[in-house]
Amino acid sequence: MLFIASLLALQLAVPSGDAPAVPEECQSGVRAVSDTTLTPAAQPQAQTQQAEPRQNPDQDQKAKAQEPPTPPHTGLRALFANLVEDVKLLPAMQNVYVAAVAGGLAAAAHPADQTFNVRLRSHYDAVNTAFAPGKYVGDTPEQVALSLSTYAFGRIFDQPKVSHLGMDLIQAQLLTEMLVEPIKFATRRERPDGSNRQSFPSGHAAVTFATATVIERHLGWRKSILGYTIASYVAASRLHDNRHYLSDVVFGAGVGSIAGRTVVHHASDYWAFTPVSVPGGGVALLVTRVR
């Protein structure tokens, strides 16, 4: 929740053409022959231009979400070829900034790790039932199955944009696992319930935030609100179930966001992170949405 709140906090008129000027009469008072040919064609054009309503580019931009260009091929060969390219793009500075923000938020949440989960525990069956689906919704097999279903639907019904979305979702899940698992085995942090030492970062938070980020970059942030809401719910369920600490889910959300941003690497609509110096000492992170 902290990470997505911070991430969201960071996010011509064309004048009507003038009617073609009617050529001036020759000094002899007789129009040129060429003028007689141009004038009838010019008049309807002038009327069309004058009748054409002005368009507001801002409204048009809001009405149509910017989408990444659909690739000519969305088969399995393209899937793995793109995955190799994604790995090469991971060290991009934009991802470094996102990792820095996620790491900073996780460090800030760390002091509350030992007490935060206790506040989410409930003795009410209705609350426990409400959080129960979270462990399934955010599980990798379920997320991969949904991604494969989206991809298959686009391929079967010949909808390239849908299959492109599904392909990016699959790539995001694969890339997320490639990032999460090495960190888990490197840190070996014990889970709050003591079940094993794979607590940091939260894989459930990572895969769901990766899915939400891919949807946001394909369809726009308005259509991704539901995805981010589900991702936040999954992260909260991991705290309620005492399977992760607060810092685990915060950093997991950051890892998933990095994977989603890396997979959908189009430059039409993205967050730009720029560090700037602050008068009197210190550094601030300037975040702008670039179109």
N, C-alpha and C positions, 0 to 999 in steps of 0.2 A: 504494500500500500504506500509506504513511504517513497519507494523508488518510482512508482508510476505517477504519484502526485508530483514529484519533482520533475519527472520527464515531461509531463503535460504542461507544468508551469514554465519549463524552459522554452515549447512549440511557438478601350481607348476609343473611349467613345470615338467611333469612326465618324467623322463629319460627313454629312450627305454631300455627295459630289455636286458641284455647281453644274448647272445646265451648260452644255457646250455652247460657246459663243457663236452667234450667227454672224457669218462673215459680213464685213462692211461692203456696201455697194461700191462698185467701181466709180471713179470720178465721172465716167461717161454715163452713169445712171443705169448701166446694164450689169447684172450679176454675172460672175464668171461661170463658165459651164460646169466646172468642177464643184462649185458651190451648190448648184442645183442637184448634183448627185449626192452630196454629203448631208444636206439639210434634212430630207425626209428620214434618213436613218438616225440622225442625231436627235431629232425631236422625241421619238419613243424612248431612246436611251435616257434622255434628260428627264422624261416623265417617270421612268422606272427608278432612277436614282433619287428623285425627289420624293417618290412614294415610299421608298425603302425606309422602314423605321430605324431609328438609331438603336444600337445595341450597347448595353452596358457590359463591358468586359468583366467587371467584378462579379456581377450576377451570373454570367455565363461560366465563370471560373468556379464559382461556388456550386453551381448546378451540376457540373461534370467533374468528378474526382479525377485527379491526374493519375494515370496508370502507367506502370512500367511497360516498355515496348514488348509486345508478344514475340517470342523467339520463333524462327521458322520451324524448329524441330523441338518437340517435347517428349522424345522417347527416352528409353533407359540409357542409351549411349550419351545423349545430351545431359541426362541427369548426373552421371558420374563425371563427365567432362566439366560440368559447371561446379561440381563439388570440389574438384581440384583447384579450380580458379578461386572458389570461395576461401579455401585454406590460404592461398597466396595473399588474399585481400585482408585477412585477419589483422595483420599488424598496422592497418591504416590508422592515422592519427585520430580520426573520429571515434574509432573503437577504443583507442587508448583513453580518450577523454571520458567515454561512457564507463569504462572500467574504473577510472579514477573516481568518478561520482559514486558508482556502486560501492567501491571499496570504502570511500569516506562515509557513506551512509551506514554501511555495515559496521564500521568501527564505532560510529556514534551510537548504534543500537546495541553494541556488545555489552555495555554495563547492565542493560535491562534483560539480558538473556536468561538469567537465573530466576527472575520473578515474573516475566511477562506471560509465560505460558499458564501460570497459576491463575491469572486473571481471566483467561479464556475458558478454563475448565468449567463445566456446568453439570449439575446434578439433575437437570431437567431433560427428560427423554426427548422432548421436541427439539431442543437445541442440539443434542447429540445426533439425532436423526437427520437434522438439517445439514450438519457437517459431514455425515458419513459418506456421501457420494464423492467427496473431494479427492479421496485417495485413488478412486477409479478414473475420474475425469482427467486428472493430471498425470496418470500413469503413462509411460512411454508407449506401450503396446496399443492402448486406446487412442492416443494422439496420432500414432503412425497409421492406424486403421482408418481414422477420419481423413487423414491426408491422402491415403491411397484411394479412398472412396471418391474424394473430390477430383483427383487425377483421373481415375477410371471413368467418372461421369463425363468429364470433358473430352476424353478420347472416344468414348462410345458414341456420344451425341455430336461429335465434331464441333466442339466449342473450344477453340484454342486458348481463349483467355481463362477459362475455367481449368483446363488441363495445366496451363502455366502456373496458376495459383496453387494447384495441387502439387505440382513439381517443386515449387519453392517451399511449400510446407514440408514436404518430405526431406528436402535438403536441409531445412532449418532443424528438423528433428535429429538428423544424422550429425550435423555440425554441433548441435547442443550436446549430444552425448560425447562427442570427441573432446569437448571442452570440460564437461562436468566430471566425467569419470577420472581423468588424470588428477584433477584437483582433489577429489574425494580421497584417492589413495595416497596422495602426497601429504595432505593435512591430517588424515586419520582422526578426525574429531569424533568423539563419542556422542551418540545421540542422547537426547534428554531422557529417554526411557531405558537407556543402557543396552539396547538390542545389538548394536554393532558400532563400528567406527567409520561410518560413511555419512556423517551428518552435514558436513560443509562441502559445497553449497547444496541447497535443496534442488534435486532434480525435477520434482514436480513443478516447483515455481519456475524453473528454467524453461521446461518444454512448453508450458502454457503461455509464458510471456513471449517465447519465440513465435508461437502461433499467432498471438495477438499482434505482434510487431509486423509479421508478414502481411496479415490482413490489413493493418493500418497503411502499409506502404503500397499495397495494391489498390485499396478501395477508399482510402482517406480516413482521417481520424474519427469522423462522425460515425462511420459504419464499423469502426473497430471498438467502440465503447463497450459493446456487449462482450467482446473478446477480452478486453482488459478487466472488465468486471468479473468474468469467470476466472481469469488468472489470479486476481486478487482473492477471490473466494477460495481457490485451491490453496493459495499460500496461507490464508488464515486457517484452513482446515488442518494443515500440517502442524500449525502451532497448537490448535485445539486438541489434536490427537497426540500431542507431546512427542512428535517424531522429529521436529527440528526446532532450533532456536530462532529468535527473531533475526539475528544477523545472517543466519543460513538462508532464509527466504529472501531477504533483501539483496544479498549478493547473487543468489540464484536468479532473481528477476533481472539483474544486470547482465548476467551471462546469456540469458535467453534473448534479451534485447539486442545484444551484440550479434548473436547468431542470426536473428531475423534481419537486422540491418545489413549484415554482410551478404546474405543470400540475395536479397532484393537490392542489388547495387545499381540503381538508376539514379541519375542526378536531377531529376525533374522536381523532386519534392523531398527534402531531407532536413534534418537538424544539423546546424553547423555550430561547433563548440570552439570558442576562441578564448584563450587565457589572456587577461589584461591586468596590468599593474594598477594597484590602488594607491592614490596619493597618501603618503604617510607610512607606506609599507604594506606589504601583503599582495595577494593575487586573487582576482575574481574570475569566475568562469562566465563568459558572455555566451548565451545560447540564443540562436536565431533560427527561424524556419525559412529555408531557402527554397524558392520555386524556380 
